[in-house]
Amino acid sequence: MCRRGGLQLASPIHLLPEQMPRLPKLYLPYCAPMPFRPLASTSLGILETTGWTPAMVAIDTMEKAARIDVWQAELNDFLGACIKITGSLDAVRTAIDAGHGVARQMGGNPRSTVIPRTTAAAQTGIDSVVEFNPLIEQFVVHLPHHPLGHERNSPMADLPVPALGFIETQGFTAVIEAIDTACKAASVQVVGKEKLGGGYVTIVIQGDVAAVRAAIDAARPKVDGLGKLIAAHVIPRPSPGVLSLIPATPKTA
């Protein structure tokens, strides 16, 4: 049970437009609905994988493989994420094949499908609104094209980033030790943190490619004996979709 603003909340906040007036103003920024975007004229690709890092690497791979649009990223409460992409049928197929392959190589146990066309009736179940889970204190539905779809105090989507590094562990002790080592090993900056539940936590760093590689290489062995290493990966020149989904860390004075 999580208490915020005098309220006790035990489940994620996810409201339809007609339900918005019932929510205290404190929570309105976290529950804004996405304008309805018909999918009838485009194809839909779904890639679901265990781990936040394999999902982000898959997004980067898909965007670099074909001209697709990252529509939504939704945590599935099963230690993973479901990525939804749109585009032409050929582009979506190419992207999903590439993303599925890299997620499998990273041990993400991916599942994927391509839907050539959907109906308005089906989209009601496919579409997701912005959803904030107060128990883990973060968004669990990310909408890259919605101004409230993720934490907007991060400038990641607006600046060139040479490289991103991801350290994902099962266990907070392990990731804390790993990120401390990473930041001492090279000139890098922590830019994001994502929790999936089940003890899965990812910390994201940025810097030039050499620095990020050095930091990740130094951090990887520090996980041994403290937790389970899910992924340790570097993305050079991350794609726009990846940058738009980086969950910002709180700013410090």
RODO-2510 file (C-alpha; in nm, 4 decimals, decimal comma):
residues 253
     n   res          X          Y          Z
     1     m     0,0000     0,0000     0,0000
     2     c     0,1406     0,3376    -0,0972
     3     r     0,0281     0,6670     0,0559
     4     r     0,0501     0,9877    -0,1454
     5     g    -0,1239     1,3149    -0,0780
     6     g    -0,3356     1,1554     0,1941
     7     l    -0,4502     0,8752    -0,0383
     8     q    -0,3778     0,5065    -0,0132
     9     l    -0,3323     0,3334    -0,3469
    10     a    -0,2740    -0,0364    -0,4012
    11     s    -0,2972    -0,0609    -0,7773
    12     p    -0,1773     0,1292    -1,0858
    13     i    -0,3665     0,4372    -1,1960
    14     h    -0,5072     0,3921    -1,5455
    15     l    -0,8148     0,5915    -1,6368
    16     l    -1,0256     0,6525    -1,9420
    17     p    -1,1100     1,0124    -2,0391
    18     e    -1,4550     0,9998    -1,8768
    19     q    -1,2967     0,8907    -1,5487
    20     m    -1,0432     1,1715    -1,5315
    21     p    -1,2586     1,4187    -1,3301
    22     r    -1,2817     1,1671    -1,0441
    23     l    -0,9091     1,1700    -0,9796
    24     p    -0,7480     1,4271    -0,7448
    25     k    -0,5479     1,6901    -0,9337
    26     l    -0,2264     1,5509    -0,7846
    27     y    -0,2526     1,2497    -1,0148
    28     l    -0,3846     1,4081    -1,3338
    29     p    -0,0377     1,4445    -1,4959
    30     y     0,0134     1,0676    -1,4642
    31     c    -0,3140     0,9513    -1,6183
    32     a    -0,3619     1,1599    -1,9308
    33     p    -0,5292     0,9672    -2,2142
    34     m    -0,3609     0,9339    -2,5502
    35     p    -0,5563     1,0845    -2,8408
    36     f    -0,7145     0,8025    -3,0402
    37     r    -0,4851     0,7090    -3,3291
    38     p    -0,6547     0,4726    -3,5769
    39     l    -0,4381     0,1800    -3,6848
    40     a    -0,6527     0,0722    -3,9793
    41     s    -0,4152     0,2299    -4,2348
    42     t    -0,0951     0,0876    -4,0875
    43     s     0,0468    -0,2409    -3,9646
    44     l     0,1152    -0,3245    -3,6019
    45     g     0,4099    -0,5170    -3,4627
    46     i     0,4251    -0,6564    -3,1091
    47     l     0,7466    -0,7665    -2,9392
    48     e     0,7375    -0,8854    -2,5785
    49     t     1,0564    -0,9749    -2,3967
    50     t     1,1872    -1,0323    -2,0476
    51     g     1,4054    -0,7522    -1,9131
    52     w     1,4053    -0,3782    -1,9822
    53     t     1,7513    -0,3829    -2,1400
    54     p     1,6670    -0,6423    -2,4093
    55     a     1,3545    -0,4386    -2,4878
    56     m     1,5540    -0,1170    -2,5331
    57     v     1,8180    -0,2894    -2,7440
    58     a     1,5390    -0,4399    -2,9560
    59     i     1,3850    -0,0947    -3,0078
    60     d     1,7212     0,0443    -3,1181
    61     t     1,7709    -0,2490    -3,3563
    62     m     1,4191    -0,2204    -3,5006
    63     e     1,4436     0,1531    -3,5648
    64     k     1,7779     0,1085    -3,7380
    65     a     1,6504    -0,1855    -3,9444
    66     a     1,3401    -0,0246    -4,0950
    67     r     1,1262     0,2896    -4,0997
    68     i     0,8886     0,2185    -3,8143
    69     d     0,7315     0,4200    -3,5355
    70     v     0,7610     0,3173    -3,1699
    71     w     0,4011     0,3567    -3,0607
    72     q     0,3930     0,2303    -2,7025
    73     a     0,6059     0,0447    -2,4470
    74     e     0,4191    -0,1267    -2,1662
    75     l     0,5620    -0,3138    -1,8675
    76     n     0,3863    -0,6493    -1,8464
    77     d     0,4210    -0,7146    -1,4688
    78     f     0,6039    -1,0352    -1,5645
    79     l     0,9595    -0,9011    -1,5500
    80     g     0,9441    -0,7699    -1,9029
    81     a     0,8058    -0,5229    -2,1516
    82     c     0,5738    -0,5241    -2,4515
    83     i     0,6827    -0,2979    -2,7370
    84     k     0,4273    -0,1885    -2,9978
    85     i     0,5469    -0,0492    -3,3309
    86     t     0,3645     0,0723    -3,6420
    87     g     0,4543     0,1243    -4,0063
    88     s     0,4148    -0,0371    -4,3454
    89     l     0,3709    -0,4140    -4,3433
    90     d     0,7152    -0,4822    -4,4929
    91     a     0,8870    -0,2402    -4,2550
    92     v     0,7138    -0,3817    -3,9500
    93     r     0,8007    -0,7390    -4,0492
    94     t     1,1653    -0,6458    -4,1055
    95     a     1,1841    -0,4598    -3,7748
    96     i     1,0138    -0,7321    -3,5703
    97     d     1,2413    -0,9992    -3,7171
    98     a     1,5477    -0,7925    -3,6262
    99     g     1,4215    -0,7017    -3,2791
   100     h     1,3157    -1,0582    -3,2007
   101     g     1,6587    -1,1854    -3,3013
   102     v     1,8570    -0,9486    -3,0819
   103     a     1,6251    -0,9992    -2,7845
   104     r     1,6703    -1,3756    -2,8191
   105     q     2,0497    -1,3353    -2,8315
   106     m     2,0297    -1,1406    -2,5037
   107     g     1,8294    -1,4163    -2,3337
   108     g     1,5048    -1,2215    -2,3305
   109     n     1,2851    -1,5162    -2,4367
   110     p     1,0946    -1,2904    -2,6802
   111     r     0,7528    -1,3417    -2,8331
   112     s     0,6363    -1,1409    -3,1311
   113     t     0,3686    -1,1046    -3,3937
   114     v     0,2770    -0,8800    -3,6860
   115     i    -0,0823    -0,7708    -3,7485
   116     p    -0,1330    -0,6333    -4,1027
   117     r    -0,4470    -0,4387    -4,0119
   118     t    -0,6565    -0,3946    -3,7003
   119     t    -1,0123    -0,2777    -3,6446
   120     a    -1,1351     0,0078    -3,4288
   121     a    -1,3005    -0,2492    -3,2034
   122     a    -0,9715    -0,4347    -3,1534
   123     q    -0,7778    -0,1151    -3,0934
   124     t    -0,9811    -0,0537    -2,7805
   125     g    -0,8001    -0,3502    -2,6280
   126     i    -0,4629    -0,2860    -2,7946
   127     d    -0,4275     0,0808    -2,7033
   128     s    -0,3084     0,1819    -2,3568
   129     v    -0,3403     0,5072    -2,1658
   130     v    -0,0629     0,6637    -1,9621
   131     e    -0,0369     0,4566    -1,6460
   132     f     0,1529     0,5363    -1,3267
   133     n     0,2104     0,2694    -1,0629
   134     p     0,2464     0,4281    -0,7173
   135     l     0,3849     0,1085    -0,5668
   136     i     0,7035     0,1246    -0,7740
   137     e     0,6702     0,5040    -0,8202
   138     q     0,7090     0,5136    -1,1969
   139     f     0,5219     0,4923    -1,5227
   140     v     0,4403     0,1450    -1,6514
   141     v     0,2991     0,2592    -1,9852
   142     h     0,5318     0,4774    -2,1918
   143     l     0,3944     0,6717    -2,4881
   144     p     0,6774     0,8386    -2,6821
   145     h     0,4408     1,0757    -2,8647
   146     h     0,2468     1,1847    -2,5566
   147     p     0,3870     1,4779    -2,3524
   148     l     0,2921     1,2996    -2,0302
   149     g     0,3838     0,9495    -2,1388
   150     h     0,7056     0,9461    -1,9403
   151     e     0,9068     1,1736    -1,7152
   152     r     0,9713     1,4880    -1,9155
   153     n     1,2380     1,6418    -1,6896
   154     s     1,4922     1,4445    -1,8914
   155     p     1,6405     1,6157    -2,2022
   156     m     1,7477     1,2817    -2,3507
   157     a     1,5068     1,2928    -2,6430
   158     d     1,6281     1,6389    -2,7458
   159     l     2,0072     1,6047    -2,7325
   160     p     2,2617     1,3973    -2,9247
   161     v     2,3861     1,1097    -2,7110
   162     p     2,7027     0,9249    -2,8197
   163     a     2,6217     0,6090    -2,6235
   164     l     2,3971     0,4620    -2,3559
   165     g     2,4944     0,1866    -2,1157
   166     f     2,2490    -0,0420    -1,9362
   167     i     2,3114    -0,2379    -1,6171
   168     e     2,0155    -0,4590    -1,5255
   169     t     2,0139    -0,6876    -1,2240
   170     q     1,7730    -0,8789    -1,0073
   171     g     1,8468    -0,7272    -0,6703
   172     f     1,9077    -0,3677    -0,5663
   173     t     2,2331    -0,4379    -0,3807
   174     a     2,3905    -0,5672    -0,6994
   175     v     2,2887    -0,2736    -0,9159
   176     i     2,4000    -0,0202    -0,6531
   177     e     2,7458    -0,1776    -0,6319
   178     a     2,7628    -0,2013    -1,0114
   179     i     2,6649     0,1582    -1,0825
   180     d     2,9028     0,2915    -0,8173
   181     t     3,1837     0,1006    -0,9850
   182     a     3,0772     0,2206    -1,3303
   183     c     3,0803     0,5865    -1,2312
   184     k     3,4244     0,5514    -1,0688
   185     a     3,5693     0,3693    -1,3693
   186     a     3,4914     0,6287    -1,6381
   187     s     3,3429     0,9694    -1,7054
   188     v     2,9752     0,8756    -1,7388
   189     q     2,6461     1,0179    -1,6158
   190     v     2,3485     0,8311    -1,4718
   191     v     2,0439     0,9329    -1,6743
   192     g     1,7729     0,6808    -1,5957
   193     k     1,6345     0,4058    -1,3763
   194     e     1,3599     0,1534    -1,4487
   195     k     1,2003    -0,1064    -1,2212
   196     l     1,0012    -0,4026    -1,3532
   197     g     0,9004    -0,5649    -1,0273
   198     g     1,0387    -0,8917    -0,8969
   199     g     1,3582    -0,7136    -0,7967
   200     y     1,4469    -0,6300    -1,1585
   201     v     1,6067    -0,2862    -1,1820
   202     t     1,7945    -0,1163    -1,4657
   203     i     2,0213     0,1867    -1,4362
   204     v     2,1120     0,3751    -1,7538
   205     i     2,4287     0,5775    -1,8089
   206     q     2,5461     0,7994    -2,0928
   207     g     2,8805     0,9257    -2,2212
   208     d     3,1118     0,8766    -2,5147
   209     v     3,1317     0,5236    -2,6494
   210     a     3,4709     0,4390    -2,5000
   211     a     3,3767     0,5697    -2,1546
   212     v     3,0443     0,3863    -2,1470
   213     r     3,2079     0,0602    -2,2568
   214     a     3,4737     0,0966    -1,9873
   215     a     3,2121     0,1696    -1,7225
   216     i     2,9927    -0,1277    -1,8173
   217     d     3,2916    -0,3618    -1,8374
   218     a     3,4009    -0,2558    -1,4889
   219     a     3,0515    -0,2877    -1,3435
   220     r     2,9648    -0,6302    -1,4839
   221     p     3,1781    -0,8466    -1,2476
   222     k     3,0629    -0,6523    -0,9399
   223     v     2,7228    -0,8197    -0,9604
   224     d     2,8631    -1,1638    -0,8760
   225     g     2,7586    -1,2741    -0,5298
   226     l     2,5267    -0,9776    -0,4793
   227     g     2,2458    -1,0567    -0,7221
   228     k     2,1665    -1,1860    -1,0685
   229     l     2,2978    -1,0059    -1,3756
   230     i     2,0164    -0,9724    -1,6290
   231     a     2,2009    -0,7600    -1,8834
   232     a     2,4972    -0,5276    -1,9250
   233     h     2,4926    -0,3628    -2,2654
   234     v     2,6117    -0,0587    -2,4602
   235     i     2,4096     0,1103    -2,7369
   236     p     2,6215     0,3432    -2,9543
   237     r     2,4234     0,6251    -3,1164
   238     p     2,0889     0,5226    -2,9629
   239     s     1,7812     0,5645    -3,1798
   240     p     1,5202     0,8358    -3,1145
   241     g     1,2715     0,5817    -2,9810
   242     v     1,5177     0,4626    -2,7189
   243     l     1,5998     0,8160    -2,6083
   244     s     1,2320     0,9065    -2,5808
   245     l     1,1746     0,6164    -2,3403
   246     i     1,4614     0,6805    -2,0999
   247     p     1,2999     0,7120    -1,7539
   248     a     1,4477     1,0203    -1,5922
   249     t     1,6080     1,0094    -1,2510
   250     p     1,5077     1,2778    -0,9996
   251     k     1,7143     1,5952    -1,0248
   252     t     1,9409     1,6711    -0,7298
   253     a     2,0515     2,0080    -0,6088
***
